[in-house]
Amino acid sequence: MDRFPSDYFAIAKCHRRLGEQKDAVILYQQIKIAEKSAAEATLQIGFTYEEAKEKEKAIRTFQLTCKRYPKSRQASIAHSHLQNKYNINVTLGGTEEE
């Protein structure tokens, strides 16, 4: 029985707990193929970059989540996170500078 993408999310989470962020990002990129899971995968890539201390990549990925999936729950989470952690104000359609 194929349990894609749920199994991939679980494996990626394990990689993150082991400090293997690069492997987790690879899995999340593969999950993005599944349209229904793309917003969550993109959001998790942002958090994974954050854990890897790759601040700029994390910020860009959170902004991308807002831009690509503006009506999603994940965009709302990314928007709040950008405001609260990085003091970056974005609209759910992208950055104000765009």
Backbone as CSV, one residue per row, in Angstrom:
resi,resn,N_x,N_y,N_z,CA_x,CA_y,CA_z,C_x,C_y,C_z
1,MET,0.834,-1.184,0.000,0.000,0.000,0.000,0.879,1.248,0.000
2,ASP,0.667,2.104,-0.971,1.449,3.330,-1.098,0.858,4.415,-0.202
3,ARG,1.665,4.916,0.712,1.189,5.949,1.641,1.933,7.259,1.419
4,PHE,2.135,7.564,0.139,2.741,8.834,-0.221,1.668,9.913,-0.142
5,PRO,1.901,11.038,0.399,3.157,11.559,0.921,3.332,11.406,2.429
6,SER,2.367,10.789,3.115,2.448,10.732,4.585,3.715,10.043,5.080
7,ASP,4.122,8.962,4.403,5.355,8.292,4.819,6.569,9.198,4.627
8,TYR,6.580,9.966,3.534,7.692,10.879,3.278,7.764,11.971,4.348
9,PHE,6.606,12.496,4.754,6.597,13.485,5.836,7.192,12.882,7.113
10,ALA,6.820,11.649,7.423,7.318,10.985,8.636,8.825,10.761,8.564
11,ILE,9.309,10.323,7.415,10.746,10.080,7.253,11.514,11.403,7.332
12,ALA,10.977,12.444,6.701,11.627,13.757,6.752,11.719,14.258,8.193
13,LYS,10.663,14.050,8.959,10.660,14.456,10.369,11.757,13.718,11.141
14,CYS,11.931,12.443,10.856,13.000,11.662,11.498,14.373,12.227,11.141
15,HIS,14.575,12.550,9.868,15.852,13.144,9.448,16.111,14.448,10.197
16,ARG,15.080,15.254,10.348,15.251,16.520,11.065,15.651,16.274,12.512
17,ARG,15.037,15.307,13.160,15.365,15.009,14.560,16.798,14.498,14.704
18,LEU,17.302,13.878,13.644,18.675,13.378,13.646,19.676,14.449,13.217
19,GLY,19.184,15.638,12.894,20.059,16.713,12.446,20.468,16.583,10.992
20,GLU,19.732,15.806,10.248,20.032,15.566,8.832,19.085,16.410,7.971
21,GLN,19.256,17.725,8.082,18.340,18.640,7.414,18.376,18.523,5.891
22,LYS,19.556,18.292,5.322,19.637,18.183,3.856,18.786,17.030,3.343
23,ASP,18.827,15.913,4.038,18.016,14.763,3.633,16.523,15.066,3.779
24,ALA,16.176,15.799,4.819,14.769,16.168,5.019,14.286,17.073,3.889
25,VAL,15.101,18.055,3.509,14.715,18.976,2.433,14.499,18.215,1.128
26,ILE,15.347,17.248,0.848,15.191,16.440,-0.370,13.834,15.745,-0.375
27,LEU,13.460,15.174,0.749,12.156,14.504,0.832,11.006,15.496,0.675
28,TYR,11.112,16.644,1.329,10.053,17.645,1.197,9.923,18.127,-0.253
29,GLN,11.054,18.254,-0.936,10.999,18.651,-2.353,10.234,17.613,-3.165
30,GLN,10.437,16.348,-2.848,9.717,15.286,-3.551,8.224,15.325,-3.221
31,ILE,7.892,15.658,-1.991,6.488,15.740,-1.580,5.766,16.844,-2.343
32,LYS,6.479,17.920,-2.675,5.850,19.050,-3.361,5.214,18.654,-4.688
33,ILE,5.588,17.505,-5.223,4.984,17.005,-6.464,3.489,16.763,-6.259
34,ALA,3.137,16.319,-5.069,1.724,16.079,-4.743,1.083,17.430,-4.428
35,GLU,0.255,17.910,-5.326,-0.305,19.257,-5.221,-0.971,19.541,-3.877
36,LYS,-1.704,18.582,-3.342,-2.410,18.798,-2.072,-1.458,18.963,-0.889
37,SER,-0.237,18.483,-1.023,0.731,18.547,0.076,1.826,19.579,-0.155
38,ALA,1.795,20.264,-1.277,2.877,21.183,-1.638,3.034,22.333,-0.642
39,ALA,1.936,22.906,-0.186,2.025,24.033,0.748,2.669,23.604,2.062
40,GLU,2.255,22.458,2.588,2.835,21.966,3.848,4.304,21.613,3.666
41,ALA,4.648,20.995,2.555,6.045,20.635,2.298,6.910,21.890,2.207
42,THR,6.415,22.916,1.530,7.168,24.160,1.402,7.366,24.813,2.768
43,LEU,6.324,24.851,3.568,6.428,25.402,4.920,7.463,24.638,5.740
44,GLN,7.432,23.320,5.672,8.373,22.503,6.438,9.809,22.686,5.957
45,ILE,9.986,22.955,4.666,11.331,23.264,4.161,11.843,24.526,4.851
46,GLY,10.981,25.516,5.009,11.384,26.737,5.706,11.830,26.465,7.133
47,PHE,11.059,25.690,7.866,11.440,25.353,9.241,12.720,24.515,9.278
48,THR,12.901,23.668,8.290,14.107,22.840,8.226,15.337,23.703,7.980
49,TYR,15.239,24.666,7.067,16.353,25.600,6.850,16.650,26.380,8.123
50,GLU,15.624,26.757,8.844,15.803,27.475,10.100,16.599,26.624,11.092
51,GLU,16.232,25.352,11.206,16.947,24.435,12.099,18.407,24.278,11.689
52,ALA,18.665,24.380,10.382,20.025,24.232,9.862,20.808,25.547,9.944
53,LYS,20.205,26.562,10.576,20.822,27.888,10.734,21.054,28.570,9.384
54,GLU,20.197,28.274,8.413,20.258,28.910,7.096,19.121,29.931,7.016
55,LYS,19.330,31.038,7.722,18.290,32.049,7.915,17.745,32.600,6.596
56,GLU,18.620,32.966,5.678,18.163,33.569,4.420,17.309,32.601,3.610
57,LYS,17.732,31.350,3.547,16.935,30.345,2.833,15.595,30.134,3.527
58,ALA,15.610,30.151,4.839,14.366,29.983,5.596,13.401,31.124,5.285
59,ILE,13.891,32.344,5.353,13.044,33.509,5.079,12.477,33.444,3.672
60,ARG,13.335,33.162,2.691,12.859,33.071,1.300,11.799,31.990,1.145
61,THR,11.978,30.878,1.842,11.018,29.779,1.722,9.694,30.129,2.393
62,PHE,9.741,30.795,3.537,8.494,31.242,4.171,7.771,32.250,3.274
63,GLN,8.533,33.164,2.662,7.924,34.129,1.747,7.324,33.423,0.532
64,LEU,8.012,32.409,0.051,7.513,31.628,-1.081,6.207,30.924,-0.723
65,THR,6.124,30.432,0.497,4.889,29.790,0.958,3.728,30.782,0.882
66,CYS,3.974,32.008,1.328,2.929,33.042,1.278,2.543,33.382,-0.156
67,LYS,3.534,33.442,-1.017,3.285,33.851,-2.397,2.575,32.766,-3.211
68,ARG,3.027,31.527,-3.079,2.473,30.443,-3.902,1.142,29.901,-3.393
69,TYR,0.937,29.966,-2.082,-0.267,29.368,-1.487,-0.971,30.386,-0.595
70,PRO,-1.336,31.546,-1.134,-1.818,32.657,-0.305,-3.082,32.377,0.504
71,LYS,-3.906,31.460,0.083,-5.156,31.193,0.807,-5.063,29.980,1.722
72,SER,-3.860,29.449,1.870,-3.691,28.229,2.668,-3.414,28.543,4.138
73,ARG,-3.663,27.557,4.970,-3.328,27.635,6.398,-1.818,27.799,6.562
74,GLN,-1.049,27.144,5.685,0.408,27.211,5.760,0.917,28.627,5.483
75,ALA,0.267,29.335,4.565,0.657,30.724,4.293,0.418,31.591,5.524
76,SER,-0.669,31.345,6.216,-0.966,32.085,7.438,0.102,31.830,8.500
77,ILE,0.515,30.578,8.627,1.570,30.218,9.585,2.882,30.889,9.195
78,ALA,3.237,30.813,7.914,4.481,31.417,7.430,4.454,32.931,7.641
79,HIS,3.337,33.556,7.342,3.166,35.001,7.512,3.396,35.398,8.974
80,SER,2.748,34.712,9.887,2.906,34.995,11.321,4.333,34.759,11.778
81,HIS,4.939,33.696,11.297,6.307,33.363,11.697,7.283,34.442,11.216
82,LEU,7.110,34.893,9.976,7.975,35.956,9.456,7.837,37.230,10.283
83,GLN,6.630,37.559,10.686,6.412,38.757,11.505,7.000,38.591,12.900
84,ASN,6.704,37.478,13.531,7.092,37.281,14.930,8.575,37.014,15.122
85,LYS,9.170,36.207,14.263,10.570,35.832,14.458,11.537,36.789,13.770
86,TYR,11.176,37.248,12.573,12.108,38.041,11.772,11.687,39.502,11.601
87,ASN,10.536,39.872,12.163,10.017,41.232,12.034,9.895,41.647,10.565
88,ILE,9.476,40.703,9.740,9.270,40.946,8.312,7.771,40.948,8.062
89,ASN,7.303,42.052,7.531,5.881,42.155,7.208,5.677,41.785,5.751
90,VAL,4.858,40.800,5.534,4.530,40.380,4.173,3.024,40.313,4.054
91,THR,2.565,40.497,2.847,1.162,40.222,2.598,1.085,38.757,2.222
92,LEU,-0.082,38.190,2.265,-0.197,36.787,1.890,0.008,36.588,0.399
93,GLY,0.152,37.673,-0.344,0.443,37.568,-1.769,1.920,37.708,-2.072
94,GLY,2.751,37.930,-1.078,4.187,38.088,-1.294,4.711,39.224,-0.437
95,THR,5.932,39.643,-0.703,6.535,40.699,0.091,5.981,42.048,-0.331
96,GLU,6.063,43.011,0.571,5.568,44.348,0.265,6.407,45.012,-0.819
97,GLU,7.663,44.619,-0.923,8.564,45.227,-1.894,8.264,44.797,-3.318
98,GLU,7.526,43.714,-3.491,7.256,43.196,-4.828,6.274,44.067,-5.572
